[in-house]
Amino acid sequence: MLVWTAAEGANPIVPTQWEFTVVGIGVLALLLFVAAVIGIARSHHLTGLAQALWVLVVFVFPVIGSLLWFLIGRRANTSASRDAGRNPAKSAR
């Protein structure tokens, strides 16, 4: 005899809305992770060691590390380039 764990009348083959939600969140987390790694690799303001540390943070803490990269790491890039554009003598130091 087959034992059903799903609710009465539910089809166990068709995914439920919760399964779609979990898969969707997983896909978004994966895209965030991949975008962070690509962003770190393409950043010109970081040294090789800094890039390696950012990649390590993103691999150890995939969601939090990726969010930190987009909130902290990329902003360091934009503020450094803005400062260099305004005051060329300061960037030559």
Long-range contacts (C-beta under 8 A, 24 or more apart in sequence): 29-62, 29-63, 29-66, 32-63, 32-66, 32-67, 32-70, 33-58, 33-62, 33-63, 33-66, 35-66, 36-65, 36-66, 36-69, 36-70, 39-69, 39-70, 39-73, 39-74, 40-69, 40-73, 43-73, 43-74, 43-77, 44-77, 45-76, 45-77, 45-80, 45-81, 46-73, 46-77
